[in-house]
Amino acid sequence: MAPGNERDDASPKGLSRRHFITVGSAGVGATLLSACVSNPIVMSDNGQAQDEQKIITDRETRSFNPIPEENAKPGTTDWELEGRVDGRIQGFAGNISVKQGEKVTLYVTAPAGTAWKGEVYRIGWYRGAGGRLVTTIADKSGVGQKHFKYMKGGNDNLIECPWKPSVDVKTDKSWTTGVYLVKLITNDGSMSYIPFIVRDDRPSTYFNQTSVTTWLAYNTYGGRSIYGDIKTDHYKKAFTGRSRLTSFDRPFSMEERFLLNGAERFLEFEIQMVRFMESRGYDVTYGTNLETHRNPELIAQHDTFLSVGHDEYWTKEMRDNLELIRDSGVNLCFLGANAGYRAVRLEDSPIGPLRRMRHYKEYTEDPLLGKDDPRVAAQWRYGPTDRPENALIGIMYAADPVDFPWVAAATDHWLYRKTGFTKGESVPHLVGHEYDKAWTEGAFAKTTPQNLQIVARSPVRTEQGGKDVAHSAYHTAPSGAGVFATGTIRWTWGLDGYGTGSNVTTHYHNPGIVSPKIQKMTENLLHVFSQGPAGNYLEIKGLA
């Protein structure tokens, strides 16, 4: 399927990050980045090298990168759940994203009188062990907190847990930015996780976003999710009994198999990217899409924004802020699929701000229709919002579920530099369970960027039997920011093999498809995107 031919109409919006200088090729040698890049190469729109000009930048001086030192510390596999995951002990964090030095309040339920403890692990590489024990919560006595509070609220069907706080965990500057899992353990062997993210808010090269609003959308704790009542027939098909308002004030559990490990979405498609990046010592900081919602300046101080895995549910602020940082020159990586498909609004809960999420499957249900159309919470591409995702991402969601090989195309593109890929070569199972494509026909063709470069074309067959093609694609925004989208949620499975074992606490089972060529392609991407706006300055000489 050929790329679209309409112009990308995004316009810069005034969030300034850097000043760019265009000079003749003879003027580069002694300036700025020349100390570490002796012969930068600028890329044309089709991804090929050109020597006519070189663009350099006064990029900010980066602070100390703590990731290599952190991963040199002793690690352990004890962070994994080796006991029963049966729901007898569960909990949630009063703030899923905290800055170093802030406390995390944990809310835990366990059978009355049952002894339990907590082990707090940072998730990383640690020579393959995957975690480091940071602190331990001393033995506690279980309190059987009220299971949940169900409030009909018209058709909201809100489920919340009005529990009393169980314990505070105090972080400090020694807590390296990252994803942390509290492993809850009863004295008789029941276990589950509470996830939270520690930020350092420094200007690193990469900002890795944890997509907690999508975790929330699929959370079935208490029996209902955005998709329906789990007791009804055809759950997630007819959306019967679904919640229009859902809350972070409850543990995470999982759809369909209703697994109770407490961190399901992270362990499916996000942990692999954490392990991959930290094994290579990339200069990365972590946050959530709550940061994307409320603080574009925080994201704009990085070279590259990373959306990983399943990042489906976005507020208007998230969409606006991603466009804002792109237009300031921040590169965008969508290492997943189905990103930004559904529009939501965030509200406050009794515990704190931005802890409830509102969504209507059909825009005609939203009482804001006709009153505040830009904030109608349904789908971005339909109805009064009318903001198809491909205007930002280049490609966008097509269908699911699928399970097909990813097929290389346009292997002369810089993304393929020294990967060894040949045109038509495939990686089995990499396309799934949801996929994106380039829209070149119909109403959505007009929002496909004119300069979209299709770098992979993967034939698929939908559940209904129809033939289609999934795409991976790159384009450059008018600001110079590069935008890359893999078009498959499973991309990270090609980077790291976590989830290939007998761990029954994950819903989607990784079939073990790690590909050194996909790893190298991702390294190429991250290298180029570390140089500043990829369309203005692409240093590919260092792609060894």
C-alpha positions as CSV (number, residue, x, y, z in Angstrom):
1,M,0.0,0.0,0.0
2,A,1.5,3.3,-1.1
3,P,1.9,6.2,1.3
4,G,-0.5,9.1,1.2
5,N,0.1,12.2,-0.8
6,E,-1.5,14.9,1.4
7,R,0.4,17.6,3.1
8,D,1.0,17.4,6.9
9,D,-0.6,20.6,8.1
10,A,0.8,20.6,11.6
11,S,2.2,24.0,12.5
12,P,4.8,25.0,15.1
13,K,3.2,26.2,18.4
14,G,5.9,28.1,20.2
15,L,7.4,25.6,22.8
16,S,11.0,26.4,22.2
17,R,13.7,23.8,22.9
18,R,16.7,24.5,20.7
19,H,18.1,27.0,18.2
20,F,19.2,25.4,14.9
21,I,21.9,26.6,12.7
22,T,22.3,25.7,9.0
23,V,25.8,26.1,7.7
24,G,27.7,25.1,4.6
25,S,29.5,21.8,4.7
26,A,32.9,23.5,5.2
27,G,31.8,25.2,8.4
28,V,31.1,22.2,10.6
29,G,34.5,21.0,11.6
30,A,35.1,23.1,14.7
31,T,31.6,23.7,15.9
32,L,29.7,22.3,18.8
33,L,29.1,18.6,18.2
34,S,32.2,18.2,16.0
35,A,34.1,17.0,19.1
36,C,32.1,13.8,19.1
37,V,30.8,13.7,15.5
38,S,33.5,14.4,12.9
39,N,31.4,14.1,9.7
40,P,27.7,14.3,10.3
41,I,25.4,13.2,7.4
42,V,22.0,14.8,6.7
43,M,19.2,12.7,5.3
44,S,16.8,13.5,2.5
45,D,13.1,12.9,2.7
46,N,13.5,9.4,1.3
47,G,16.0,8.4,4.0
48,Q,19.1,8.7,1.8
49,A,22.3,10.5,2.8
50,Q,23.1,13.9,1.3
51,D,26.2,16.1,1.7
52,E,24.8,19.5,0.5
53,Q,24.4,20.9,4.0
54,K,25.0,19.9,7.6
55,I,22.8,21.1,10.4
56,I,24.2,21.4,13.9
57,T,22.6,22.3,17.2
58,D,23.3,23.9,20.5
59,R,21.8,20.9,22.4
60,E,21.6,21.2,26.1
61,T,24.4,19.7,28.1
62,R,23.0,16.6,29.6
63,S,23.2,15.8,33.3
64,F,24.8,12.6,34.6
65,N,23.2,9.4,33.2
66,P,22.6,7.1,36.2
67,I,21.4,4.1,34.2
68,P,24.7,2.3,33.7
69,E,25.7,2.7,37.3
70,E,22.3,1.6,38.5
71,N,22.4,-1.6,36.5
72,A,25.9,-2.4,37.7
73,K,24.4,-2.9,41.2
74,P,23.5,-6.4,42.3
75,G,20.3,-7.7,40.9
76,T,17.9,-10.5,41.7
77,T,15.2,-12.6,40.1
78,D,13.3,-12.5,43.5
79,W,11.1,-9.7,42.2
80,E,9.1,-12.3,40.2
81,L,5.9,-13.8,41.6
82,E,6.7,-17.4,42.4
83,G,3.8,-18.0,44.8
84,R,0.0,-18.0,44.4
85,V,-1.6,-15.2,42.5
86,D,-5.1,-15.7,43.9
87,G,-6.3,-12.2,44.9
88,R,-6.0,-12.8,48.7
89,I,-3.6,-9.9,49.0
90,Q,-3.9,-6.9,46.6
91,G,-3.3,-3.2,46.7
92,F,-2.8,0.1,44.8
93,A,-0.6,3.2,45.1
94,G,-2.1,6.5,46.1
95,N,0.1,8.2,43.5
96,I,1.3,6.1,40.6
97,S,4.0,8.6,39.6
98,V,6.2,10.3,42.2
99,K,9.4,12.4,42.0
100,Q,12.5,11.4,43.9
101,G,12.0,12.3,47.6
102,E,8.2,12.0,47.6
103,K,6.3,9.3,49.4
104,V,4.1,6.6,47.9
105,T,1.1,5.7,50.0
106,L,0.0,2.1,49.6
107,Y,-3.5,0.8,50.2
108,V,-3.6,-3.0,50.8
109,T,-6.2,-5.6,51.6
110,A,-5.5,-9.0,53.0
111,P,-7.5,-11.4,55.2
112,A,-7.8,-10.1,58.7
113,G,-4.9,-11.2,60.9
114,T,-2.8,-12.5,58.0
115,A,0.8,-11.5,58.2
116,W,2.2,-9.9,55.1
117,K,5.2,-7.9,54.0
118,G,6.3,-5.9,51.0
119,E,9.5,-5.9,48.9
120,V,10.1,-2.9,46.7
121,Y,12.0,-3.6,43.5
122,R,13.3,-1.4,40.8
123,I,12.9,-3.1,37.4
124,G,15.8,-2.9,35.0
125,W,18.5,-5.1,33.4
126,Y,20.9,-6.0,36.2
127,R,22.8,-8.5,34.1
128,G,19.6,-10.2,33.1
129,A,18.2,-10.6,36.6
130,G,15.6,-7.9,35.9
131,G,15.2,-6.3,39.3
132,R,17.0,-4.8,42.3
133,L,15.6,-4.9,45.9
134,V,15.5,-1.3,47.1
135,T,13.7,-1.6,50.4
136,T,11.5,-3.9,52.5
137,I,8.2,-3.2,54.3
138,A,8.3,-4.8,57.7
139,D,5.7,-7.5,58.5
140,K,2.2,-6.1,58.7
141,S,-1.0,-7.6,60.0
142,G,-3.7,-8.0,57.3
143,V,-6.8,-5.9,57.3
144,G,-9.7,-7.1,55.1
145,Q,-10.7,-3.8,53.6
146,K,-14.1,-3.3,52.1
147,H,-13.9,-5.1,48.7
148,F,-15.0,-2.2,46.6
149,K,-17.7,0.5,46.4
150,Y,-19.9,0.3,43.3
151,M,-21.7,3.5,42.4
152,K,-24.2,3.4,39.5
153,G,-24.1,7.2,39.0
154,G,-26.5,7.2,36.2
155,N,-24.7,4.9,33.7
156,D,-21.2,5.6,35.1
157,N,-20.9,2.3,36.8
158,L,-17.9,3.5,38.8
159,I,-16.0,1.0,41.0
160,E,-13.7,2.4,43.7
161,C,-12.0,1.1,46.8
162,P,-12.4,3.5,49.7
163,W,-9.7,1.9,51.7
164,K,-7.6,3.2,54.6
165,P,-3.9,3.8,53.9
166,S,-1.7,0.8,54.9
167,V,1.8,2.1,54.8
168,D,3.9,5.0,53.3
169,V,7.0,4.2,51.3
170,K,9.5,7.2,51.3
171,T,11.7,7.6,48.2
172,D,14.9,9.7,48.1
173,K,17.6,10.7,45.6
174,S,19.1,7.3,45.7
175,W,15.9,5.9,44.0
176,T,17.0,5.9,40.3
177,T,14.2,6.9,38.0
178,G,12.4,3.8,36.8
179,V,9.4,1.5,37.1
180,Y,9.1,0.0,40.6
181,L,7.1,-3.0,41.7
182,V,6.0,-3.6,45.3
183,K,5.8,-7.3,45.8
184,L,3.1,-8.1,48.4
185,I,3.6,-11.4,50.1
186,T,1.4,-13.1,52.7
187,N,2.9,-15.6,55.3
188,D,1.1,-18.4,53.5
189,G,2.4,-17.6,50.0
190,S,-0.1,-15.4,48.2
191,M,1.4,-12.6,46.2
192,S,0.7,-9.6,43.9
193,Y,2.2,-6.4,42.8
194,I,1.7,-2.7,43.2
195,P,3.4,-0.7,40.5
196,F,4.6,2.9,40.6
197,I,7.0,5.1,38.7
198,V,9.8,7.2,40.2
199,R,10.8,10.4,38.2
200,D,13.9,12.5,38.4
201,D,12.6,15.1,35.9
202,R,16.0,15.7,34.5
203,P,16.7,16.5,30.8
204,S,17.7,13.1,29.5
205,T,17.9,11.9,26.0
206,Y,14.8,9.7,26.1
207,F,11.5,10.0,28.0
208,N,9.9,6.6,28.4
209,Q,6.2,6.9,29.0
210,T,4.3,4.3,31.0
211,S,0.8,4.2,29.6
212,V,-1.2,3.9,32.8
213,T,-4.5,5.2,31.4
214,T,-4.6,2.2,29.1
215,W,-3.9,-0.1,32.1
216,L,-6.9,1.6,33.8
217,A,-9.2,1.2,30.8
218,Y,-8.8,-2.6,30.8
219,N,-8.8,-3.0,34.6
220,T,-11.6,-5.3,35.7
221,Y,-11.1,-5.2,39.4
222,G,-14.6,-5.3,41.1
223,G,-16.1,-6.9,38.0
224,R,-16.3,-4.0,35.5
225,S,-14.1,-2.1,33.1
226,I,-14.5,0.4,30.3
227,Y,-15.4,-2.7,28.1
228,G,-18.1,-4.2,30.2
229,D,-19.3,-6.4,33.1
230,I,-17.2,-9.5,33.2
231,K,-20.3,-11.5,34.3
232,T,-22.1,-10.8,31.0
233,D,-22.0,-12.9,27.9
234,H,-19.7,-11.7,25.1
235,Y,-17.6,-9.5,27.4
236,K,-15.9,-6.7,25.4
237,K,-18.1,-7.4,22.4
238,A,-21.3,-5.6,23.2
239,F,-19.9,-3.5,26.1
240,T,-22.8,-4.6,28.3
241,G,-22.7,-3.0,31.7
242,R,-19.5,-1.1,31.0
243,S,-18.1,1.6,33.2
244,R,-18.2,5.1,31.7
245,L,-16.1,6.3,34.7
246,T,-13.3,4.2,36.1
247,S,-10.7,4.8,38.9
248,F,-7.1,4.4,39.9
249,D,-8.4,3.9,43.4
250,R,-8.3,0.1,43.1
251,P,-5.8,-2.7,42.3
252,F,-5.1,-3.6,38.7
253,S,-6.5,-6.9,37.4
254,M,-6.8,-8.2,33.9
255,E,-9.5,-8.6,31.3
256,E,-10.9,-12.0,30.1
257,R,-8.6,-14.2,32.2
258,F,-9.0,-11.7,35.1
259,L,-5.5,-12.2,36.4
260,L,-4.7,-10.6,39.7
261,N,-1.0,-9.9,39.6
262,G,-1.5,-6.1,39.8
263,A,0.9,-5.1,37.0
264,E,-0.4,-6.9,34.0
265,R,-0.1,-4.2,31.3
266,F,3.5,-3.4,32.2
267,L,4.6,-7.0,32.2
268,E,3.1,-7.7,28.7
269,F,4.6,-5.1,26.4
270,E,6.5,-2.5,28.4
271,I,9.0,-4.4,30.6
272,Q,10.9,-5.6,27.5
273,M,11.7,-2.1,26.4
274,V,12.9,-1.2,29.9
275,R,15.2,-4.3,29.9
276,F,16.5,-3.5,26.4
277,M,17.3,0.1,27.0
278,E,18.9,-0.5,30.4
279,S,21.0,-3.4,29.1
280,R,22.6,-0.9,26.7
281,G,22.9,2.0,29.2
282,Y,20.7,4.5,27.3
283,D,20.2,7.9,29.0
284,V,16.5,7.4,29.8
285,T,14.1,8.8,32.4
286,Y,10.7,7.5,33.2
287,G,7.2,8.9,33.7
288,T,3.6,8.2,32.9
289,N,1.1,9.6,30.5
290,L,-0.2,11.7,33.4
291,E,3.0,13.7,32.9
292,T,2.2,13.9,29.2
293,H,-1.2,15.2,30.2
294,R,-0.1,17.9,32.6
295,N,3.5,19.0,31.9
296,P,4.6,19.4,28.2
297,E,7.7,21.4,29.4
298,L,8.9,18.3,31.2
299,I,8.7,16.2,28.0
300,A,10.1,19.0,25.8
301,Q,13.5,18.9,27.6
302,H,14.2,15.5,26.1
303,D,15.3,14.6,22.6
304,T,12.9,11.8,22.2
305,F,9.5,10.7,23.6
306,L,8.8,7.0,23.7
307,S,5.3,5.5,23.7
308,V,5.7,1.7,24.2
309,G,3.3,-1.2,23.7
310,H,-0.4,-0.4,24.2
311,D,-1.1,3.3,24.6
312,E,-4.7,3.6,23.5
313,Y,-6.4,6.1,25.8
314,W,-5.4,9.8,25.6
315,T,-6.9,13.0,27.0
316,K,-7.2,16.1,24.9
317,E,-4.2,17.5,26.9
318,M,-2.1,14.5,26.0
319,R,-2.9,14.9,22.3
320,D,-2.3,18.6,22.4
321,N,0.9,18.3,24.3
322,L,2.4,15.6,22.0
323,E,1.7,17.9,19.0
324,L,3.2,20.8,21.0
325,I,6.5,18.9,21.8
326,R,6.7,17.5,18.2
327,D,6.4,21.1,16.9
328,S,9.2,22.1,19.2
329,G,11.5,19.5,17.7
330,V,11.1,16.5,20.0
331,N,11.2,13.2,18.2
332,L,8.3,10.8,18.7
333,C,8.7,7.0,18.9
334,F,5.5,4.8,18.9
335,L,6.9,1.4,19.6
336,G,3.4,-0.2,19.6
337,A,0.1,0.2,17.9
338,N,-3.4,1.5,18.5
339,A,-1.9,4.6,20.1
340,G,-4.2,7.5,20.9
341,Y,-7.3,5.7,19.5
342,R,-9.7,6.7,22.3
343,A,-10.3,10.1,23.9
344,V,-10.8,10.3,27.6
345,R,-11.2,12.9,30.3
346,L,-9.5,12.8,33.8
347,E,-11.2,13.8,37.0
348,D,-10.3,13.8,40.7
349,S,-11.1,11.0,43.2
350,P,-11.3,11.2,47.0
351,I,-7.6,10.3,47.1
352,G,-6.3,12.9,44.8
353,P,-6.2,14.6,41.4
354,L,-6.4,12.9,38.0
355,R,-7.4,9.5,39.5
356,R,-10.7,8.9,37.6
357,M,-11.1,8.5,33.9
358,R,-14.2,9.1,31.8
359,H,-14.9,7.5,28.4
360,Y,-17.9,6.8,26.2
361,K,-17.7,4.2,23.5
362,E,-20.2,6.3,21.4
363,Y,-19.8,10.0,21.2
364,T,-23.6,10.5,21.1
365,E,-23.6,9.3,24.8
366,D,-21.3,12.1,26.1
367,P,-23.3,15.0,27.7
368,L,-20.5,17.4,26.4
369,L,-21.7,16.8,22.8
370,G,-22.6,20.1,21.4
371,K,-21.3,21.9,24.5
372,D,-17.6,21.3,24.5
373,D,-17.0,19.1,21.4
374,P,-13.1,19.1,21.6
375,R,-13.4,17.3,24.9
376,V,-16.0,14.7,23.9
377,A,-14.6,11.4,25.2
378,A,-15.1,8.7,22.5
379,Q,-12.8,8.2,19.5
380,W,-10.4,10.8,18.2
381,R,-11.0,10.0,14.5
382,Y,-14.8,10.1,14.6
383,G,-17.5,12.5,15.7
384,P,-16.9,16.1,16.8
385,T,-13.3,15.6,17.8
386,D,-12.4,14.8,14.2
387,R,-8.6,14.4,14.9
388,P,-7.5,11.2,13.2
389,E,-4.4,9.7,14.9
390,N,-2.4,9.5,11.6
391,A,-2.1,13.3,11.5
392,L,0.3,12.9,14.5
393,I,1.6,9.3,14.2
394,G,1.6,8.8,10.4
395,I,-0.2,5.5,10.6
396,M,-3.1,4.4,12.8
397,Y,-5.1,1.5,14.2
398,A,-6.7,-0.8,11.7
399,A,-7.9,-4.1,13.4
400,D,-7.3,-6.9,15.9
401,P,-6.6,-9.6,16.8
402,V,-3.9,-10.8,14.3
403,D,-0.7,-12.9,14.5
404,F,1.5,-12.6,11.4
405,P,5.1,-12.0,10.4
406,W,6.6,-8.6,10.1
407,V,8.0,-8.0,6.6
408,A,10.9,-5.7,5.8
409,A,10.5,-3.1,3.0
410,A,12.6,-0.1,1.8
411,T,15.7,-1.7,3.3
412,D,17.8,1.2,1.9
413,H,16.4,3.4,4.6
414,W,18.7,4.5,7.4
415,L,16.7,2.5,9.9
416,Y,18.1,-0.7,8.2
417,R,21.7,0.4,8.4
418,K,23.8,-2.7,9.1
419,T,20.8,-4.8,10.2
420,G,21.3,-7.4,7.6
421,F,17.7,-7.2,6.6
422,T,16.8,-7.9,2.9
423,K,13.6,-6.7,1.3
424,G,10.8,-9.2,2.0
425,E,12.6,-10.8,4.9
426,S,10.3,-11.5,7.8
427,V,10.2,-11.9,11.6
428,P,7.5,-14.4,12.7
429,H,4.7,-13.4,15.0
430,L,5.9,-9.8,15.4
431,V,2.7,-8.3,14.0
432,G,-0.1,-8.5,16.6
433,H,-2.3,-8.6,18.4
434,E,-3.3,-5.1,17.1
435,Y,-1.8,-3.4,14.1
436,D,-1.7,0.0,12.4
437,K,-1.6,0.9,8.7
438,A,-1.2,3.8,6.4
439,W,-4.5,5.2,5.3
440,T,-4.3,6.2,1.6
441,E,-7.9,6.0,0.6
442,G,-11.1,7.4,2.0
443,A,-11.6,10.2,4.5
444,F,-8.5,9.5,6.5
445,A,-6.1,9.8,3.5
446,K,-6.1,13.6,3.8
447,T,-4.5,13.4,7.3
448,T,-1.7,11.0,6.2
449,P,1.5,13.0,6.1
450,Q,2.7,13.6,2.5
451,N,6.2,12.6,3.3
452,L,5.4,9.3,5.0
453,Q,8.0,6.6,4.3
454,I,6.7,3.1,4.6
455,V,9.6,0.9,5.9
456,A,7.7,-2.4,6.4
457,R,4.7,-3.9,4.7
458,S,3.3,-7.0,6.5
459,P,0.3,-8.8,4.9
460,V,-2.3,-9.8,7.5
461,R,-5.7,-11.5,7.5
462,T,-8.3,-10.2,9.9
463,E,-10.5,-12.2,12.2
464,Q,-13.3,-11.8,9.7
465,G,-11.1,-13.1,6.9
466,G,-10.4,-9.9,5.2
467,K,-6.9,-9.2,3.7
468,D,-5.0,-6.1,4.8
469,V,-1.4,-4.8,5.3
470,A,0.2,-3.6,8.5
471,H,2.8,-0.9,8.1
472,S,5.8,0.5,9.9
473,A,6.5,4.1,8.9
474,Y,8.7,7.1,9.4
475,H,8.0,10.8,8.6
476,T,9.5,14.2,9.5
477,A,7.3,16.9,10.9
478,P,7.7,20.5,9.7
479,S,9.6,21.3,12.9
480,G,12.3,18.7,12.0
481,A,11.1,16.2,14.6
482,G,11.2,12.6,13.4
483,V,8.2,10.4,14.0
484,F,8.5,6.6,13.8
485,A,5.7,4.1,14.4
486,T,6.2,0.3,14.4
487,G,2.5,-0.4,13.7
488,T,2.5,-3.5,16.0
489,I,2.0,-3.8,19.7
490,R,4.5,-6.7,19.8
491,W,7.6,-4.8,18.7
492,T,9.2,-5.0,22.1
493,W,8.9,-8.8,21.9
494,G,11.6,-8.6,19.2
495,L,13.8,-6.7,21.7
496,D,13.7,-8.9,24.8
497,G,12.3,-12.3,25.7
498,Y,10.6,-11.6,29.0
499,G,7.3,-13.4,29.2
500,T,8.4,-16.5,27.2
501,G,8.5,-18.8,30.2
502,S,5.7,-20.5,32.1
503,N,4.6,-17.3,33.9
504,V,0.8,-17.6,34.0
505,T,0.4,-14.1,35.4
506,T,0.6,-12.5,31.9
507,H,-2.4,-12.5,29.5
508,Y,-0.5,-12.4,26.2
509,H,2.2,-15.0,26.1
510,N,5.5,-14.0,24.4
511,P,6.4,-16.8,21.9
512,G,10.1,-16.0,22.0
513,I,10.7,-13.9,18.9
514,V,13.8,-11.8,19.9
515,S,15.5,-10.7,16.7
516,P,19.0,-9.3,16.6
517,K,18.0,-7.5,13.4
518,I,15.0,-5.8,15.1
519,Q,17.3,-5.0,18.0
520,K,19.8,-3.3,15.6
521,M,17.0,-1.5,13.8
522,T,15.8,-0.1,17.1
523,E,19.4,0.9,18.1
524,N,19.7,2.8,14.8
525,L,16.4,4.6,15.5
526,L,17.4,5.5,19.1
527,H,20.9,6.6,17.9
528,V,19.5,9.0,15.2
529,F,16.8,10.2,17.5
530,S,19.4,11.1,20.2
531,Q,20.9,13.7,17.9
532,G,18.1,16.2,18.2
533,P,15.3,16.7,15.7
534,A,15.9,13.8,13.3
535,G,14.8,15.7,10.1
536,N,17.2,18.5,10.8
537,Y,20.2,16.5,12.0
538,L,20.8,12.9,11.3
539,E,24.2,11.5,12.2
540,I,24.4,8.0,10.8
541,K,28.1,7.6,10.7
542,G,28.0,6.1,14.2
543,L,25.7,3.3,13.2
544,A,28.2,0.6,13.6
